[in-house]
């Protein structure tokens, strides 16, 4: 297996080292987590409500958009990112 070389045109054609790649990977991981967090929260809520439906109880949300809209209206817009402070360091390390 061969090692992957990363040559950046912006660096004058020289190979980019780990100290330059690591911050970029961290920023991309944090950005991805911030983008996906609302969808992840909605997914978890919908899964929890599917249990209610199987027990014959009417769920609060009728669909994904209804769930996201309801969460932001009732709990506030920043609520969709609550708990991200625990996820961000791991996402930074994964990239």
C-alpha positions in Angstrom: 0.0 0.0 0.0 1.3 3.4 -0.8 1.0 6.6 1.3 -1.2 9.3 0.0 0.7 12.5 -0.7 -1.1 15.9 -0.4 0.5 18.6 -2.5 -1.2 22.0 -2.4 -1.0 24.4 -5.3 -1.4 27.2 -2.7 1.8 26.1 -0.9 3.9 26.4 -4.1 3.8 22.7 -4.9 5.3 21.5 -1.6 3.8 18.6 0.4 1.4 19.7 3.1 2.3 18.4 6.5 0.2 17.1 9.4 0.3 20.4 11.3 -1.4 22.0 8.3 -3.9 19.2 7.6 -5.1 18.7 11.2 -6.7 22.1 11.7 -8.5 21.9 8.4 -9.8 18.4 9.3 -11.0 19.7 12.7 -12.8 22.6 11.2 -14.5 20.4 8.6 -15.6 18.0 11.3 -17.1 20.7 13.4 -18.8 22.2 10.4 -20.3 18.9 9.5 -21.6 18.3 13.0 -23.2 21.7 13.2 -24.9 21.0 9.9 -26.2 17.5 10.7 -27.2 18.2 14.3 -30.8 19.4 13.6 -31.4 16.4 11.4 -30.0 14.1 14.1 -32.2 15.6 16.8 -35.3 15.3 14.6 -34.4 11.7 13.8 -34.1 10.8 17.5 -37.4 12.5 18.3 -39.2 10.7 15.5 -37.8 7.3 16.6 -39.0 8.0 20.2 -42.5 8.9 18.9 -42.7 5.8 16.8 -42.8 3.8 20.1 -45.8 5.9 21.2 -47.5 5.0 17.9 -46.9 1.3 18.4 -48.5 1.6 21.9 -51.6 3.3 20.4 -50.7 6.8 21.7 -50.9 9.7 19.3 -47.4 11.1 18.6 -46.7 14.8 18.8 -45.2 15.1 15.3 -46.8 14.1 12.0 -43.5 14.2 10.0 -39.9 15.3 9.9 -40.6 18.9 8.9 -43.4 19.1 11.5 -41.1 17.8 14.2 -38.3 20.3 13.3 -40.7 23.2 13.1 -42.4 22.2 16.4 -39.0 21.8 18.2 -37.8 25.3 17.1 -41.1 27.0 17.9 -41.7 25.3 21.3 -38.2 24.9 22.6 -36.4 27.7 20.7 -34.1 27.7 17.6 -30.9 27.1 19.5 -32.3 23.9 21.0 -31.5 22.0 17.9 -27.8 22.4 18.7 -28.0 21.7 22.5 -25.5 19.0 23.4 -23.2 19.7 20.6 -20.4 20.8 23.0 -20.0 17.1 23.8 -19.9 16.0 20.2 -17.6 18.7 18.7 -14.3 17.5 20.1 -14.9 13.9 18.9 -15.9 15.2 15.4 -12.7 17.3 15.4 -10.6 14.3 16.2 -12.3 12.0 13.7 -11.3 14.2 10.7 
